[in-house]
């Protein structure tokens, strides 16, 4: 009966070791997932910042073209923009 108890304790401790290894693996995967998500968020914010910059630059150039056409009193047409 003592050997049966020892065998039961041994099997139980093996189960605990397996369980904790499993939990450790899950924890590692969760941490990696969080790191990947935060990196993706940073990349998305960077892309949005680039789009904002391009939008502002386009607006600035458009306003410069409009301003230049008003100074020279030329109508703003396709030929003016293409040249």
Buried (B, 14 or more C-beta within 10 A) or exposed (E): EEEEEEEEEEEEEEEEEEEEEEEEEEEEEEEEEEEEEEEEEEEEEEEEEEEEEEEEEEEEEEEEEEEEBEEEEEEEEEEEEEE
